[in-house]
């Protein structure tokens, strides 16, 4: 699990992809600029094996994990992203619970 930190269109951003181990799902943790500060989000995508990721707008896990009203500098992006990664076990548990509940409703 390694964070990729770069300067994007809206300033500094970080991204980490974590394999969830089931149903080709990957958890993507991203940190970047938002209105009034910085945000870290955790989103689950499906890896189709063809180099593309897909995401169901109303069905896949999506959570804002950390928000901070600060300038978007490389230092603050690193700090906020690491803070989100420190609590990744809780995020993974929430994502797993989301899919368990979703599959329970479908059954």
C-alpha positions in Angstrom: 0.0 0.0 0.0 1.8 3.1 -1.2 0.5 6.6 -1.7 1.0 8.3 -5.0 1.4 12.0 -4.4 1.4 14.5 -7.3 0.4 17.9 -8.3 -2.8 17.8 -10.3 -5.1 20.3 -11.9 -6.5 21.5 -8.6 -3.2 21.4 -6.7 -1.6 18.6 -4.6 -3.4 15.3 -4.4 -2.7 11.8 -3.1 -4.1 8.4 -4.0 -3.8 4.9 -2.5 -5.4 1.8 -4.0 -6.1 -1.2 -1.7 -7.2 -4.6 -2.9 -10.2 -5.7 -0.8 -9.8 -9.4 -1.8 -13.4 -10.1 -2.9 -15.3 -9.6 -6.1 -12.5 -7.7 -7.8 -13.2 -4.8 -5.5 -10.5 -2.1 -4.7 -10.7 0.7 -2.2 -9.4 3.9 -3.5 -8.4 6.5 -0.8 -7.9 10.0 -2.3 -6.9 13.3 -0.8 -7.2 16.7 -2.5 -8.6 20.2 -2.6 -12.3 20.9 -2.1 -14.3 24.1 -1.4 -13.0 25.6 1.8 -10.2 23.1 2.5 -9.1 19.6 1.9 -10.9 16.3 1.9 -10.1 12.6 1.9 -12.6 10.2 0.4 -12.7 6.4 0.3 -14.5 4.9 -2.7 -14.8 1.2 -3.8 -14.5 0.4 -7.5 -14.5 -2.8 -9.4 -11.4 -3.8 -11.3 -12.6 -5.5 -14.5 -9.1 -6.8 -15.4 -9.0 -4.8 -18.6 -7.2 -1.7 -17.1 -10.5 0.1 -16.3 -12.3 0.6 -13.0 -16.1 0.8 -12.7 -18.2 2.4 -10.1 -21.9 2.1 -9.4 -23.1 5.6 -8.4 -25.9 4.4 -6.2 -24.6 1.0 -5.1 -20.9 1.2 -4.3 -19.3 2.3 -1.0 -18.4 6.0 -0.9 -17.4 7.8 2.3 -15.8 11.1 3.3 -13.2 10.0 5.8 -11.4 13.3 6.8 -12.0 17.0 6.2 -9.7 19.8 7.2 -10.1 23.5 6.5 -6.6 24.2 5.4 -4.6 25.2 2.3 -3.8 22.4 -0.1 0.0 22.1 0.2 2.1 19.0 -0.3 2.7 18.8 3.5 -1.0 19.0 4.4 -1.9 16.5 1.7 0.6 14.0 3.1 -0.5 14.6 6.7 -4.3 14.2 5.9 -3.7 11.2 3.6 -1.7 9.5 6.3 -4.3 10.2 8.9 -6.9 8.5 6.7 -4.6 5.5 6.1 -4.0 5.2 9.8 -7.8 4.5 10.2 -8.0 2.3 7.1 -9.2 -0.8 9.1 -12.3 1.1 10.2 -13.0 2.2 6.6 -12.5 -1.4 5.2 -14.9 -2.7 7.9 -17.5 -0.1 6.9 -17.1 -1.0 3.2 -17.4 -4.7 4.0 -20.6 -4.0 6.1 -22.0 -1.9 3.3 -21.7 -4.8 0.8 -23.0 -7.4 3.3 -26.1 -5.3 3.8 -26.5 -4.7 0.1 -26.2 -8.4 -0.7 -28.6 -9.3 2.1 -31.2 -7.0 0.6 -30.7 -8.5 -2.9 -31.2 -12.0 -1.5 
